[in-house]
Amino acid sequence: MDYLHQLQWPAMVVTITAVWLIASQDKRRRKFGFWCSLLSNFLWLVWGWHAHAHALVVLQIALAFLNIRGASKNEPELNAKSEV
């Protein structure tokens, strides 16, 4: 059995969980959501590489950079500095 082919299902669950958490108004949940999103990017990247879905691999790399950007904007120190 091709176990990497089955990786798409946990990747989907982690992606949905991440989006749910990122939509929270609680900073801790949002932060955890960003980490879940990065995990989902990694899972999709591995699956996409295995499936030769090169556009998906590039998309996940781009989304990972956007997730890192979003997580950095979620930090209270950075928000306080940008408001001044």
N, CA, C and O of each residue as an XYZ file, in Angstrom:
336
protein
N       0.846     -1.190      0.000
C       0.000      0.000      0.000
C       0.887      1.248      0.000
O       1.919      1.289      0.670
N       0.482      2.228     -0.736
C       1.239      3.473     -0.858
C       0.801      4.434      0.251
O      -0.218      5.113      0.130
N       1.585      4.482      1.331
C       1.212      5.284      2.492
C       1.291      6.786      2.217
O       0.500      7.554      2.764
N       2.219      7.205      1.391
C       2.312      8.628      1.084
C       1.075      9.122      0.328
O       0.693     10.287      0.443
N       0.463      8.236     -0.436
C      -0.775      8.620     -1.135
C      -1.883      8.958     -0.137
O      -2.719      9.820     -0.410
N      -1.895      8.290      1.008
C      -2.911      8.522      2.032
C      -2.657      9.788      2.853
O      -3.500     10.188      3.656
N      -1.504     10.414      2.652
C      -1.148     11.621      3.407
C      -2.087     12.786      3.127
O      -2.177     13.716      3.928
N      -2.783     12.743      2.000
C      -3.694     13.838      1.667
C      -4.844     13.970      2.673
O      -5.361     15.070      2.866
N      -5.243     12.893      3.301
C      -6.365     12.963      4.248
C      -5.992     13.656      5.551
O      -6.725     14.545      5.985
N      -4.880     13.289      6.197
C      -4.497     14.063      7.384
C      -4.146     15.505      7.019
O      -4.399     16.416      7.809
N      -3.572     15.727      5.842
C      -3.264     17.093      5.413
C      -4.546     17.919      5.322
O      -4.564     19.082      5.726
N      -5.605     17.332      4.800
C      -6.880     18.029      4.687
C      -7.436     18.365      6.076
O      -7.905     19.481      6.301
N      -7.384     17.414      6.998
C      -7.903     17.629      8.351
C      -7.111     18.730      9.061
O      -7.698     19.591      9.715
N      -5.786     18.705      8.934
C      -4.951     19.722      9.572
C      -5.224     21.087      8.953
O      -5.252     22.088      9.668
N      -5.425     21.148      7.642
C      -5.723     22.422      6.977
C      -7.034     23.006      7.485
O      -7.098     24.197      7.789
N      -8.060     22.207      7.580
C      -9.363     22.681      8.058
C      -9.265     23.127      9.511
O      -9.829     24.156      9.884
N      -8.557     22.362     10.330
C      -8.364     22.743     11.730
C      -7.616     24.060     11.831
O      -7.965     24.917     12.643
N      -6.588     24.223     11.008
C      -5.792     25.457     11.036
C      -6.632     26.666     10.675
O      -6.551     27.698     11.341
N      -7.426     26.553      9.643
C      -8.267     27.685      9.228
C      -9.272     28.029     10.319
O      -9.534     29.204     10.578
N      -9.832     27.014     10.956
C     -10.779     27.237     12.052
C     -10.106     28.017     13.184
O     -10.676     28.968     13.719
N      -8.899     27.606     13.538
C      -8.181     28.261     14.633
C      -7.717     29.669     14.270
O      -7.764     30.567     15.110
N      -7.275     29.871     13.048
C      -6.814     31.192     12.619
C      -7.958     32.197     12.638
O      -7.728     33.390     12.837
N      -9.172     31.737     12.436
C     -10.330     32.627     12.453
C     -10.758     33.015     13.866
O     -11.665     33.829     14.036
N     -10.117     32.444     14.872
C     -10.467     32.736     16.264
C     -10.053     34.154     16.648
O      -9.127     34.716     16.064
N     -10.733     34.721     17.620
C     -10.351     36.034     18.134
C      -9.347     35.917     19.275
O      -8.800     36.922     19.728
N      -9.105     34.706     19.736
C      -8.131     34.462     20.784
C      -6.730     34.342     20.173
O      -6.510     33.529     19.275
N      -5.785     35.154     20.663
C      -4.432     35.167     20.084
C      -3.740     33.817     20.187
O      -3.046     33.403     19.259
N      -3.923     33.128     21.306
C      -3.269     31.818     21.460
C      -3.791     30.825     20.439
O      -3.013     30.061     19.867
N      -5.095     30.822     20.199
C      -5.661     29.913     19.193
C      -5.171     30.270     17.803
O      -4.839     29.388     17.011
N      -5.125     31.580     17.500
C      -4.620     32.002     16.188
C      -3.169     31.573     15.996
O      -2.789     31.089     14.930
N      -2.362     31.756     17.045
C      -0.958     31.365     16.950
C      -0.843     29.856     16.704
O      -0.068     29.424     15.851
N      -1.602     29.070     17.439
C      -1.604     27.624     17.226
C      -2.111     27.292     15.823
O      -1.623     26.360     15.185
N      -3.087     28.056     15.353
C      -3.610     27.869     14.003
C      -2.552     28.101     12.943
O      -2.492     27.373     11.951
N      -1.710     29.118     13.145
C      -0.630     29.358     12.195
C       0.348     28.184     12.176
O       0.812     27.782     11.109
N       0.661     27.636     13.347
C       1.544     26.469     13.393
C       0.906     25.269     12.707
O       1.576     24.523     11.992
N      -0.394     25.088     12.927
C      -1.107     23.996     12.240
C      -1.078     24.214     10.729
O      -0.925     23.269      9.956
N      -1.226     25.461     10.326
C      -1.194     25.773      8.907
C       0.172     25.454      8.304
O       0.256     24.923      7.196
N       1.236     25.776      9.027
C       2.577     25.422      8.545
C       2.745     23.908      8.448
O       3.369     23.403      7.515
N       2.184     23.190      9.419
C       2.226     21.728      9.352
C       1.463     21.231      8.128
O       1.922     20.323      7.435
N       0.310     21.817      7.862
C      -0.465     21.394      6.696
C       0.282     21.723      5.408
O       0.233     20.950      4.452
N       0.978     22.868      5.372
C       1.790     23.203      4.191
C       2.840     22.122      3.953
O       3.061     21.692      2.821
N       3.482     21.692      5.036
C       4.502     20.648      4.916
C       3.886     19.332      4.434
O       4.435     18.677      3.548
N       2.746     18.947      5.016
C       2.105     17.691      4.616
C       1.694     17.727      3.145
O       1.895     16.758      2.414
N       1.107     18.869      2.711
C       0.710     18.993      1.310
C       1.919     19.020      0.389
O       1.872     18.500     -0.726
N       3.003     19.628      0.860
C       4.223     19.669      0.059
C       4.766     18.256     -0.158
O       5.145     17.903     -1.275
N       4.806     17.451      0.900
C       5.284     16.067      0.786
C       4.374     15.279     -0.151
O       4.852     14.547     -1.016
N       3.062     15.431      0.024
C       2.134     14.700     -0.834
C       2.254     15.165     -2.283
O       2.259     14.350     -3.206
N       2.350     16.474     -2.476
C       2.471     17.008     -3.831
C       3.742     16.555     -4.526
O       3.730     16.258     -5.720
N       4.842     16.500     -3.779
C       6.095     16.017     -4.345
C       5.958     14.556     -4.768
O       6.400     14.158     -5.846
N       5.332     13.768     -3.888
C       5.130     12.341     -4.176
C       4.214     12.151     -5.385
O       4.432     11.251     -6.195
N       3.198     12.990     -5.505
C       2.218     12.858     -6.585
C       2.651     13.598     -7.854
O       1.923     13.610     -8.847
N       3.832     14.211     -7.818
C       4.338     14.997     -8.949
C       3.404     16.161     -9.287
O       3.241     16.527    -10.451
N       2.806     16.725     -8.263
C       1.926     17.892     -8.421
C       2.757     19.141     -8.122
O       2.694     19.705     -7.030
N       3.525     19.548     -9.111
C       4.499     20.618     -8.902
C       3.858     21.962     -8.590
O       4.408     22.738     -7.807
N       2.732     22.246     -9.173
C       2.042     23.504     -8.868
C       1.607     23.527     -7.402
O       1.668     24.573     -6.755
N       1.175     22.399     -6.882
C       0.790     22.314     -5.477
C       1.996     22.529     -4.568
O       1.873     23.165     -3.520
N       3.149     22.013     -4.951
C       4.368     22.203     -4.166
C       4.716     23.684     -4.102
O       5.003     24.207     -3.026
N       4.693     24.361     -5.242
C       4.990     25.797     -5.277
C       3.959     26.574     -4.468
O       4.313     27.496     -3.732
N       2.696     26.213     -4.596
C       1.640     26.882     -3.831
C       1.872     26.736     -2.333
O       1.717     27.710     -1.597
N       2.235     25.559     -1.867
C       2.444     25.338     -0.435
C       3.646     26.110      0.090
O       3.634     26.574      1.230
N       4.677     26.252     -0.724
C       5.830     27.060     -0.315
C       5.407     28.519     -0.176
O       5.770     29.183      0.795
N       4.642     29.018     -1.145
C       4.156     30.399     -1.080
C       3.236     30.603      0.124
O       3.342     31.609      0.825
N       2.346     29.661      0.359
C       1.434     29.775      1.499
C       2.182     29.702      2.825
O       1.789     30.352      3.794
N       3.250     28.919      2.878
C       4.055     28.846      4.102
C       4.671     30.213      4.403
O       4.676     30.648      5.554
N       5.191     30.895      3.376
C       5.733     32.246      3.587
C       4.643     33.202      4.065
O       4.883     34.026      4.947
N       3.450     33.096      3.487
C       2.345     33.954      3.920
C       1.915     33.623      5.349
O       1.547     34.520      6.106
N       1.958     32.351      5.720
C       1.624     31.960      7.095
C       2.638     32.518      8.084
O       2.271     32.979      9.165
N       3.915     32.476      7.713
C       4.948     33.040      8.585
C       4.737     34.541      8.733
O       4.871     35.083      9.830
N       4.409     35.211      7.640
C       4.116     36.649      7.687
C       2.915     36.928      8.596
O       2.953     37.847      9.414
N       1.865     36.143      8.454
C       0.678     36.321      9.289
C       0.957     36.062     10.754
O       0.453     36.772     11.624
N       1.759     35.047     11.029
C       2.102     34.733     12.424
C       2.914     35.863     13.036
O       2.728     36.195     14.207
N       3.809     36.456     12.261
C       4.610     37.559     12.803
C       3.751     38.781     13.072
O       4.034     39.541     13.998
N       2.710     38.985     12.282
C       1.803     40.118     12.511
C       0.864     39.858     13.689
O       0.231     40.786     14.191
N       0.771     38.616     14.129
C      -0.069     38.251     15.264
C       0.631     38.514     16.594
O      -0.019     38.515     17.640
N       1.943     38.736     16.572
C       2.707     38.981     17.792
C       2.374     40.356     18.355
O       2.369     41.334     17.607
N       2.095     40.460     19.659
C       1.703     41.744     20.240
C       2.797     42.804     20.182
O       2.494     43.988     20.030
N       4.068     42.405     20.300
C       5.162     43.383     20.272
C       5.218     44.080     18.923
O       5.422     45.292     18.854
N       5.039     43.321     17.857
C       5.108     43.906     16.529
C       3.909     44.818     16.271
O       4.054     45.870     15.649
N       2.734     44.423     16.742
C       1.549     45.255     16.547
C       1.660     46.562     17.305
O       1.240     47.605     16.803
N       2.213     46.526     18.493
C       2.355     47.756     19.294
C       3.316     48.712     18.615
O       3.081     49.921     18.629
N       4.390     48.213     18.021
C       5.366     49.069     17.352
C       4.784     49.681     16.080
O       5.070     50.837     15.766
N       3.972     48.921     15.344
C       3.437     49.424     14.092
C       2.342     50.459     14.311
O       2.064     51.250     13.410
N       1.720     50.475     15.470
C       0.660     51.453     15.753
C       1.210     52.808     16.118
O       0.485     53.802     16.054
N       2.477     52.880     16.501
C       3.076     54.141     16.943
C       3.437     55.000     15.766
O       3.954     56.103     15.943
